[in-house]
Amino acid sequence: MTAHPPGGLPVFHQTVQDDWIDYNGHLSEAYYVLIFGFATDALMDAAGLDAAYRDRTGCSLYTVEAHVRYLHEVARGSELTVRTTVLGVDGKKLRLLHKMFVGAPSGAPVATEELFTLHVDQSAGRAAPLPDASRAYFAGALAPAPPWAGQGIRAV
């Protein structure tokens, strides 16, 4: 389920399903990414890159790099909220940050996902310019990156 705060980016809500729980008794790592993917879909819909757009143009966002941080365990039946931030946009590229919370989107997140995406023309097999309206939507939502964004995995 997706909510749209007035003038803001969509906020995605999802309840943790029983079959998403792993052998350690908490949300399995793959389902964090699934939930973040649903949040990306909600953002695409809000920006005009929805199913009708994809069918009409053959263009879509492709994730070309992702970095997930698993910060806290998530229990069965938890009500999750994903808040999305746009960190950067240009002609063909979009950089996003999702923060996942249990309950209201406040306090410390339980997980984050940073994404680098490209707008791709599937028939041409290469990156293509974002539609002007979508690019303007993303540009209007730009926010500064937190200090840990773009850092990747620390060396041992």
TILUMKOL-729460 format. One record per residue (C-alpha): residue number from 0; x, y, z. Coordinates in steps of 0.001 Angstrom, whole numbers, always signed. Layout:
N
+-----+---------+---------+---------+
: num :       x :       y :       z :
+-----+---------+---------+---------+
: NUM :       X :       Y :       Z :
...
+-----+---------+---------+---------+
This chain:
156
+-----+---------+---------+---------+
: num :       x :       y :       z :
+-----+---------+---------+---------+
:   0 :      +0 :      +0 :      +0 :
:   1 :   +1266 :   +3450 :    -852 :
:   2 :    +416 :   +6804 :    +698 :
:   3 :   +1257 :  +10166 :    -854 :
:   4 :   +1904 :  +12937 :   +1645 :
:   5 :    +849 :  +16361 :    +334 :
:   6 :   +3610 :  +17624 :   -1938 :
:   7 :   +5908 :  +14733 :   -1068 :
:   8 :   +7204 :  +11458 :   -2400 :
:   9 :   +5155 :   +8309 :   -1875 :
:  10 :   +5488 :   +6454 :   +1422 :
:  11 :   +5185 :   +2688 :   +1031 :
:  12 :   +3601 :    +419 :   +3684 :
:  13 :   +3905 :   -3368 :   +3903 :
:  14 :   +3159 :   -6015 :   +6533 :
:  15 :   +5779 :   -8748 :   +6936 :
:  16 :   +4261 :  -12024 :   +5721 :
:  17 :   +4743 :  -15313 :   +7599 :
:  18 :   +6504 :  -16979 :   +4662 :
:  19 :   +9083 :  -14151 :   +4580 :
:  20 :  +10526 :  -15253 :   +7926 :
:  21 :  +13813 :  -17161 :   +7768 :
:  22 :  +15320 :  -19931 :   +9882 :
:  23 :  +16603 :  -17314 :  +12370 :
:  24 :  +13068 :  -16113 :  +13077 :
:  25 :  +13216 :  -12731 :  +11337 :
:  26 :  +12679 :  -11187 :   +7906 :
:  27 :  +14873 :  -12955 :   +5336 :
:  28 :  +17345 :  -10739 :   +3491 :
:  29 :  +15711 :  -11231 :     +74 :
:  30 :  +12430 :   -9786 :   +1317 :
:  31 :  +14022 :   -6526 :   +2394 :
:  32 :  +14989 :   -6081 :   -1256 :
:  33 :  +11499 :   -7124 :   -2415 :
:  34 :   +9898 :   -4499 :    -171 :
:  35 :  +12366 :   -1850 :   -1340 :
:  36 :  +11466 :   -2849 :   -4916 :
:  37 :   +7794 :   -2222 :   -4176 :
:  38 :   +8764 :   +1230 :   -2868 :
:  39 :  +10665 :   +1913 :   -6109 :
:  40 :   +7582 :    +853 :   -8086 :
:  41 :   +5437 :   +3293 :   -6057 :
:  42 :   +7905 :   +6087 :   -6801 :
:  43 :   +7904 :   +5233 :  -10514 :
:  44 :   +4098 :   +5344 :  -10542 :
:  45 :   +4092 :   +8744 :   -8818 :
:  46 :   +6652 :  +10087 :  -11314 :
:  47 :   +4655 :   +9013 :  -14368 :
:  48 :   +6846 :   +5984 :  -15144 :
:  49 :   +3972 :   +3584 :  -14446 :
:  50 :   +2846 :    +465 :  -16313 :
:  51 :    +993 :   +2484 :  -18954 :
:  52 :   +4135 :   +4533 :  -19623 :
:  53 :   +6270 :   +1386 :  -19864 :
:  54 :   +3783 :    -261 :  -22246 :
:  55 :   +3507 :   +2870 :  -24413 :
:  56 :   +7217 :   +3716 :  -24632 :
:  57 :   +9117 :    +498 :  -23940 :
:  58 :  +11186 :   +2468 :  -21419 :
:  59 :  +11716 :   +1752 :  -17746 :
:  60 :  +14088 :   +2319 :  -14853 :
:  61 :  +16787 :    -330 :  -14469 :
:  62 :  +18722 :    -732 :  -11262 :
:  63 :  +22405 :    -937 :  -12141 :
:  64 :  +23815 :    -751 :   -8619 :
:  65 :  +22356 :   -1258 :   -5145 :
:  66 :  +23701 :   -1185 :   -1626 :
:  67 :  +21553 :   -2606 :   +1186 :
:  68 :  +22271 :   -2134 :   +4885 :
:  69 :  +20527 :   -4531 :   +7273 :
:  70 :  +20543 :   -2572 :  +10532 :
:  71 :  +18019 :   -4309 :  +12816 :
:  72 :  +16073 :   -7553 :  +12780 :
:  73 :  +12441 :   -7368 :  +11651 :
:  74 :   +9893 :   -9667 :  +13278 :
:  75 :   +6986 :  -11598 :  +11799 :
:  76 :   +3890 :   -9417 :  +11332 :
:  77 :   +5795 :   -6106 :  +11613 :
:  78 :   +4159 :   -3141 :   +9928 :
:  79 :   +6856 :   -1582 :   +7747 :
:  80 :   +7082 :   +1887 :   +6271 :
:  81 :   +9533 :   +2821 :   +3511 :
:  82 :  +10379 :   +6457 :   +2969 :
:  83 :  +12198 :   +7362 :    -263 :
:  84 :  +14629 :  +10208 :    -909 :
:  85 :  +15929 :  +11366 :   -4284 :
:  86 :  +19680 :  +11940 :   -3995 :
:  87 :  +20373 :  +12857 :   -7606 :
:  88 :  +18895 :  +13048 :  -11089 :
:  89 :  +20153 :  +14031 :  -14515 :
:  90 :  +19153 :  +13285 :  -18093 :
:  91 :  +19187 :   +9473 :  -17864 :
:  92 :  +20244 :   +8699 :  -14259 :
:  93 :  +18481 :   +8590 :  -10934 :
:  94 :  +20002 :   +7965 :   -7498 :
:  95 :  +17587 :   +6961 :   -4731 :
:  96 :  +17684 :   +6118 :   -1066 :
:  97 :  +15041 :   +4010 :    +674 :
:  98 :  +14808 :   +3882 :   +4463 :
:  99 :  +12722 :   +1116 :   +6057 :
: 100 :  +11104 :   +1590 :   +9472 :
: 101 :   +8982 :    -579 :  +11723 :
: 102 :   +5848 :   +1499 :  +12267 :
: 103 :   +6013 :   +5242 :  +11651 :
: 104 :   +8926 :   +6582 :   +9587 :
: 105 :  +10809 :   +8113 :  +12496 :
: 106 :  +13796 :   +7239 :  +14618 :
: 107 :  +16410 :   +4806 :  +13365 :
: 108 :  +15653 :   +2768 :  +10235 :
: 109 :  +15821 :   -1031 :  +10317 :
: 110 :  +17347 :   -1115 :   +6820 :
: 111 :  +18379 :   +1162 :   +3979 :
: 112 :  +18874 :    +681 :    +255 :
: 113 :  +20758 :   +3066 :   -1987 :
: 114 :  +20075 :   +2657 :   -5712 :
: 115 :  +21684 :   +3907 :   -8877 :
: 116 :  +19232 :   +3530 :  -11749 :
: 117 :  +19187 :   +4271 :  -15459 :
: 118 :  +16202 :   +5075 :  -17632 :
: 119 :  +16461 :   +2456 :  -20389 :
: 120 :  +14834 :   +2165 :  -23800 :
: 121 :  +14338 :   -1598 :  -23873 :
: 122 :  +14011 :   -1856 :  -27653 :
: 123 :  +17267 :     +53 :  -28210 :
: 124 :  +18994 :   -1700 :  -25331 :
: 125 :  +20552 :   +1485 :  -23960 :
: 126 :  +19950 :   +4396 :  -21624 :
: 127 :  +17526 :   +7060 :  -22812 :
: 128 :  +16584 :  +10500 :  -21468 :
: 129 :  +13975 :  +10598 :  -18731 :
: 130 :  +10725 :  +12309 :  -19726 :
: 131 :  +10851 :  +16010 :  -18830 :
: 132 :   +7932 :  +15745 :  -16379 :
: 133 :   +9485 :  +12796 :  -14537 :
: 134 :  +12889 :  +14468 :  -14372 :
: 135 :  +11236 :  +17623 :  -12999 :
: 136 :   +9337 :  +15558 :  -10416 :
: 137 :  +12575 :  +13949 :   -9212 :
: 138 :  +14501 :  +17236 :   -9300 :
: 139 :  +11804 :  +18859 :   -7178 :
: 140 :  +12325 :  +16197 :   -4525 :
: 141 :  +16130 :  +16323 :   -4283 :
: 142 :  +17554 :  +16059 :    -784 :
: 143 :  +21086 :  +15864 :    +555 :
: 144 :  +22662 :  +12450 :   +1006 :
: 145 :  +23368 :  +11239 :   +4546 :
: 146 :  +27081 :  +10930 :   +5410 :
: 147 :  +27083 :   +7133 :   +5004 :
: 148 :  +25551 :   +7140 :   +1493 :
: 149 :  +27871 :   +6152 :   -1320 :
: 150 :  +30343 :   +4494 :   +1053 :
: 151 :  +29868 :    +833 :    +101 :
: 152 :  +31166 :   -2093 :   +2117 :
: 153 :  +33927 :   -1486 :   +4620 :
: 154 :  +37142 :   -3498 :   +4316 :
: 155 :  +37874 :   -6112 :   +6968 :
+-----+---------+---------+---------+
